[in-house]
Amino acid sequence: MNLNVMVISHMYPNPANPMSGIFVHNQVKALAKEGVHLRVVSPIPHFPFYPKWRNYRKFPTAATMAEIPIWYVPTWMFPGGFFFSAYGYFYYSSLFRVVSELWKASPFDLIHCHTIYPDGYAGTLLKKTFGVPVITTIHGSDIRLYPYKSVGVYQRTEKALRNSDHVVTVSERLKRDVQKWSTGVEVSTIHNGFDPERFFPCAQQDARERLDQSPDGKIILFVGNLYKVKGLFDLLDAFAGLAQRHPDAQLVLVGDGPLRCDLIKRSREISIHDRVHFIGRRPYDEIPLWINASDVVTLSSLSEGLPSIVLEAMGCGKPVVATDVGGISEVVQHGKTGFLVPPRQPKELEQHLEIVLMDNEGLNMDMGERAYTEAGAFTWKRNAERMMDLYLQMTGKAACKQNDEFL
């Protein structure tokens, strides 16, 4: 039985940003292993002469990654997110020609969009032409933050929810958010996953040696984009208090973003600049080493869906200290596999990071072992199996699968 799916996601790894939407790519790879035939179309920024986006003009519009065909589609976008309420139509306009050509070459059974706006909005407009069901995955900010940028974004988000045939959320908390918007929306929760063949425990000293890090001292690790929503000024303040009592502690931030310069400035102002290390973006294959080199992985986010780094840290047997936002509490068990603290409370973040670093009675190891065990329920394979069942249900092929299994 063939199942052909068109994936629409502006969050997808590309030569300009290889870490963008890596979680979407991981799901797509897992689905391909389950036998789904997938093609990806990814809108990329197009705004003439804007220097920060010049790299997007340099790479091919078609590529293959892990045997997944990808089309990068230049799409009108504006620096600073201006006219964001028009992005849904911009996405639709740029994607229409490319998707039409792909349809002629090989029709697809279903469109799967990532983020309800702008991608899901564009997908529901494309549905009118191709007559296939649309599934939209909500990842967090697209329902919690984006709709409140303007009335236009709010209205188009609401319209995309109504016109999607099914909505998937990456946490139960997001599912409740969707149900508050509209009681008539069909919605399911399918948690994100991690790859246990890539993320698994290894010796801390070996990992540090391979990364050219000191074998001594404690490492607190953050992995992610340097955005406001990540609450990184709170993390710096928390570490500043901690650093006074733990002279061997270091804070390592792997990732990049618009706040980098401001965060470096802040670290100097509070006299921790020699203890905070801005590593920048690193290849995805290197992230397991950074996790294994650390003593604890932390997130200070103000809003989240279900960040993959939490599951990846657990898969490496590391405790997590994170803010209790989004679906994090659905995978991190407070006091057992890590600690959960309220957002915007750097003092509480500091206190719970210190508990892990002090490692009284082997707490760090115990938490890490329990985290490793619990992570087994959240692999990309399990995610793909549930998503494939939904695909079959939405396309009416579930009965065909049952017949194939019977035969």
C-alpha positions in Angstrom: 0.0 0.0 0.0 1.5 3.4 -1.1 1.0 6.5 1.0 2.2 9.7 -0.5 2.5 12.8 1.7 3.4 16.4 1.0 5.1 18.1 3.9 5.0 21.9 4.2 7.3 23.4 6.8 9.2 26.7 6.9 11.1 25.1 9.7 13.4 22.6 8.0 17.2 22.2 7.9 18.8 24.1 5.0 22.3 25.2 4.1 21.8 28.6 5.7 20.6 27.1 8.9 21.3 23.3 9.2 19.6 23.1 12.6 16.3 24.8 11.6 13.4 22.5 12.3 15.6 19.5 12.8 12.7 17.9 14.8 10.5 18.0 11.6 13.2 16.4 9.6 13.6 13.7 12.2 9.9 12.9 12.1 10.0 12.8 8.3 12.9 10.3 8.4 11.1 8.1 10.8 8.0 8.1 8.7 10.1 7.2 5.6 11.4 4.2 7.5 7.8 3.1 8.1 7.2 3.1 4.4 5.6 6.5 3.8 6.7 8.3 0.6 7.3 12.0 1.5 8.2 15.2 -0.3 9.0 18.4 1.6 8.4 22.0 0.4 10.0 24.6 2.7 9.3 28.3 2.3 12.6 30.3 2.7 12.9 34.1 3.1 13.0 36.2 0.0 13.6 40.0 0.3 15.9 41.6 -2.2 19.1 43.1 -0.9 18.5 42.3 2.8 22.0 41.2 3.9 21.1 38.8 6.7 19.1 36.7 4.2 21.7 36.7 1.4 22.7 33.1 2.1 19.2 31.9 1.2 19.9 33.1 -2.3 23.0 31.0 -2.7 21.9 27.4 -2.4 19.9 25.2 -4.8 16.1 25.3 -4.7 16.0 21.4 -4.7 18.0 19.1 -2.6 18.0 15.6 -1.0 18.6 15.0 2.7 18.6 11.4 4.1 17.0 10.4 0.8 14.1 12.8 1.4 13.5 15.2 -1.6 13.2 18.8 -0.5 12.2 21.9 -2.4 13.2 25.3 -0.9 10.7 27.8 -2.2 11.7 31.5 -2.1 8.8 33.3 -0.4 8.2 37.0 0.3 9.0 37.8 3.9 9.9 41.0 5.6 12.7 41.7 8.1 11.5 41.9 11.7 8.3 40.0 10.9 6.5 43.1 9.4 3.2 42.2 7.6 3.2 38.8 9.3 -0.5 38.7 8.9 0.0 38.4 5.1 2.5 35.6 5.4 -0.1 32.8 5.0 -1.1 34.2 1.6 2.6 34.7 0.7 3.3 31.1 1.5 0.3 29.9 -0.6 1.3 32.0 -3.6 4.9 30.9 -3.7 4.0 27.2 -3.0 1.2 26.9 -5.5 3.3 26.5 -8.6 5.9 24.1 -7.0 3.2 21.9 -5.4 1.2 21.9 -8.7 4.2 20.6 -10.6 4.9 18.0 -8.0 1.2 16.9 -8.1 1.5 16.4 -11.9 4.6 14.3 -11.5 3.0 12.2 -8.7 -0.3 13.0 -6.9 -0.1 13.0 -3.1 -2.8 11.6 -0.7 -2.4 14.2 2.1 -0.8 17.5 3.1 1.0 17.7 6.4 1.8 21.2 7.6 4.0 22.2 10.5 2.7 25.3 12.5 -0.9 26.4 12.2 0.2 29.7 10.8 1.5 30.5 8.3 2.1 27.0 7.0 -1.2 25.5 8.0 -3.1 28.4 6.6 -1.3 28.0 3.2 -2.0 24.3 3.3 -5.8 24.8 3.8 -5.8 27.1 0.8 -3.9 24.5 -1.3 -6.5 21.9 -0.2 -9.1 23.7 -2.3 -7.1 22.9 -5.4 -5.9 19.4 -4.8 -8.8 18.0 -2.7 -6.8 16.1 -0.2 -7.0 16.2 3.6 -4.7 18.5 5.6 -3.2 17.7 8.9 -1.5 20.5 10.8 1.0 20.0 13.7 1.1 22.8 16.3 4.5 23.1 18.0 3.8 25.9 20.6 4.5 29.5 19.6 2.2 29.2 16.6 -0.8 29.0 19.0 0.6 30.6 22.2 2.4 33.6 20.8 1.9 34.3 17.0 -1.9 34.9 17.1 -1.4 37.8 19.5 0.8 39.7 17.1 -2.2 41.3 15.4 -5.9 40.8 14.8 -5.1 39.6 11.3 -2.8 36.8 12.5 -5.4 35.8 15.1 -8.2 35.6 12.5 -6.1 33.6 10.1 -5.0 31.2 12.8 -8.6 30.6 13.7 -9.5 30.0 10.1 -6.6 27.6 9.6 -7.8 25.6 12.7 -11.3 25.4 11.3 -10.2 24.3 7.8 -7.6 21.7 8.9 -9.0 18.2 8.7 -7.1 17.2 11.8 -4.7 19.1 14.2 -1.8 17.4 16.0 -0.3 18.9 19.1 3.1 17.9 20.6 1.7 18.1 24.1 -1.6 17.7 26.0 -1.2 21.3 27.3 -1.3 22.5 23.7 -4.2 20.3 22.9 -6.2 22.0 25.7 -5.2 25.4 24.2 -6.6 24.3 20.8 -9.8 23.1 22.3 -10.3 26.5 24.0 -10.0 28.1 20.6 -12.6 25.9 18.9 -14.5 23.0 20.3 -15.2 21.6 16.8 -11.5 20.9 15.9 -10.4 17.3 15.7 -7.2 17.2 17.7 -4.7 14.6 18.9 -1.5 14.7 20.9 1.5 13.0 19.4 4.6 13.8 21.5 7.9 14.6 19.8 10.7 12.0 20.0 14.4 11.4 19.9 16.7 9.0 18.1 18.1 6.4 20.6 20.7 5.4 18.1 22.2 8.9 18.2 21.4 10.0 21.7 22.6 7.5 24.3 24.9 7.7 27.4 28.7 7.7 27.0 31.6 8.5 29.3 31.6 12.2 30.3 35.4 12.4 30.2 35.5 10.9 26.7 32.9 13.4 25.5 34.8 16.3 27.0 38.1 15.2 25.5 36.5 15.0 22.0 35.1 18.5 22.5 38.4 19.9 23.9 36.7 20.8 27.2 38.3 20.7 30.6 38.0 17.3 32.3 37.4 19.1 35.6 34.4 21.2 36.9 30.7 21.2 36.4 29.0 22.0 33.1 25.4 23.4 32.9 24.3 23.0 29.3 21.7 25.0 27.2 21.0 24.0 23.6 18.7 26.1 21.5 18.1 29.3 19.7 19.1 32.5 21.4 15.6 34.0 21.3 13.6 36.0 23.9 11.1 33.2 24.4 14.0 31.0 25.7 14.3 33.2 28.9 18.0 33.3 28.7 18.5 36.5 30.7 16.8 34.6 33.6 19.3 31.8 33.0 22.3 34.2 33.2 20.9 35.7 36.4 20.4 32.2 37.9 23.9 31.2 37.0 25.4 34.4 38.4 24.1 33.5 41.9 25.2 29.9 41.5 28.7 30.8 40.2 29.5 32.7 43.5 29.2 29.4 45.5 30.5 27.0 42.8 33.8 28.3 41.3 34.2 25.2 39.2 30.8 25.6 37.4 30.5 26.7 33.8 27.5 27.6 31.7 27.7 26.5 28.1 25.2 27.8 25.5 25.1 25.8 22.2 23.1 27.8 19.6 22.8 31.2 18.1 20.3 33.9 17.5 19.6 37.6 17.6 20.2 37.9 21.4 23.8 36.7 21.3 25.4 40.2 21.6 22.9 41.3 24.3 23.6 38.1 26.3 27.3 38.6 26.1 26.9 42.1 27.3 24.7 41.0 30.2 27.2 38.3 31.2 29.9 41.1 31.4 27.7 43.4 33.4 27.1 40.7 36.1 30.8 39.5 36.0 30.3 36.0 34.7 31.6 36.4 31.2 34.7 34.2 31.9 32.4 31.4 33.0 29.8 31.6 30.2 30.7 30.1 26.9 28.8 30.9 23.7 29.6 28.0 21.4 27.4 29.0 18.5 25.5 26.6 16.3 27.1 23.1 16.1 26.4 20.2 13.8 23.6 18.0 14.9 25.9 15.0 15.1 27.9 16.9 17.8 25.0 17.6 20.1 25.1 14.2 21.8 28.7 14.9 22.8 27.8 18.2 24.4 25.0 16.6 26.3 27.2 13.7 27.6 29.9 16.2 28.5 27.5 18.1 30.7 26.3 17.5 34.3 22.8 18.9 33.7 20.8 20.2 30.8 18.7 23.3 31.4 15.9 25.2 29.7 14.6 28.6 31.0 11.9 29.0 28.4 8.9 31.3 28.7 6.9 29.2 26.3 7.4 25.8 24.6 5.7 23.0 22.8 7.8 19.9 23.6 11.5 20.7 22.9 13.4 17.7 21.5 16.5 18.6 23.6 14.6 17.5 26.7 14.1 14.0 25.3 17.6 13.9 23.9 19.1 14.8 27.2 17.0 12.1 28.9 18.1 9.6 26.2 21.7 10.4 27.2 20.9 9.8 30.9 21.1 13.4 32.0 18.8 15.2 34.5 17.0 18.2 33.2 16.2 21.4 35.1 13.6 23.3 33.1 10.7 25.7 33.4 7.3 24.2 33.6 6.0 25.4 30.3 4.4 23.6 27.3 4.6 19.8 27.5 7.8 19.6 29.5 6.0 18.4 32.6 4.6 15.5 30.5 8.0 14.0 30.1 10.1 15.4 33.0 9.0 14.1 36.4 9.8 16.6 39.1 12.2 15.2 41.7 12.7 12.0 39.7 14.1 12.7 36.3 14.9 16.4 36.9 13.3 19.5 38.3 10.5 21.8 37.0 10.5 25.5 38.1 8.1 28.4 37.2 9.1 30.6 34.3 10.6 34.0 35.0 11.9 32.8 38.4 15.7 32.8 38.1 16.1 32.3 41.9 14.2 29.0 41.8 16.1 28.0 38.7 19.4 28.7 40.5 18.3 26.7 43.6 17.3 23.6 41.6 20.4 23.7 39.4 22.5 23.8 42.6 20.7 20.8 44.0 21.8 18.8 40.9 25.3 20.1 40.9 25.8 19.3 44.6 24.9 15.7 43.7 24.1 14.7 47.3 23.9 10.9 47.7 24.3 10.4 44.0 21.2 12.3 43.1 22.6 13.2 39.6 23.2 9.6 38.7 19.9 8.4 40.0 18.0 11.1 38.1 19.9 10.4 35.0 19.2 6.6 35.1 15.5 7.2 35.6 15.5 9.8 32.8 17.2 7.2 30.5 14.5 4.6 31.3 11.6 7.0 30.9 13.0 8.3 27.5 12.3 4.9 25.9 8.6 5.8 25.6 9.4 8.9 23.4 11.3 7.7 20.3 10.8 9.0 16.8 9.8 5.5 15.8 6.9 5.5 18.2 6.0 9.0 17.0 6.0 7.9 13.4 3.9 4.8 14.1 1.2 7.0 15.6 1.4 9.6 12.8 1.2 6.9 10.2 -2.0 5.5 11.8 -3.5 9.0 11.6 -2.4 9.4 7.9 -4.2 6.1 7.1 -7.3 7.2 9.0 -7.5 10.5 7.3 -6.9 9.1 3.8 -9.3 6.2 4.3 -6.5 3.7 3.9 -6.7 2.2 7.4 -9.1 -0.5 6.1 -6.6 -1.3 3.3 -3.8 -1.7 5.9 -6.0 -4.1 7.9 -6.8 -6.2 4.8 -3.1 -6.3 3.9 -2.2 -7.5 7.4 -5.0 -10.1 7.3 -3.7 -11.4 3.9 
